[in-house]
Amino acid sequence: MSDWDFLHEMHNRGYSAEDIADAAGCGYAPWEAAHIAEQETKDALKELQSLRSAREISREEFLEARAKILGHRSV
């Protein structure tokens, strides 16, 4: 299976040519987006915690940045 087989799968699932082109541009299928976003959030929070642990940012800066990372989700 090649890295681009998901484009054929999208076609088989009935996605439009525009959706397939968008997926080709970003390199992943729409059903993978949630997992990728979750991992990016975890990575950002881990980096933020590292900065706080090293005392490179204040508690207030940490809380503000965490709220931005998490957006509307509860903190």
C-alpha positions, 0 to 999 in steps of 0.5 A: 500500500502506498502513502497515497492509497487513501486518495483512491479510498476517498474516491471509492467512498464518494468524496468529490474531486475537490475534497480529494485534491485538498487531501492530496495537498495536506497529505492525509484523509479527512478521517485522519484529521481528528487524530492528527489534531489531537496529537498536535494538541498533546504535543503543544501541551507537552512543550508548554509544560516543559517551558513551565517546568523549566521556569521559562514562563510564568504560571499566568503565561502558562494558563493563558497559553494553555487556554489558547491551545485548548480553545473552547474545551474545558481546562 
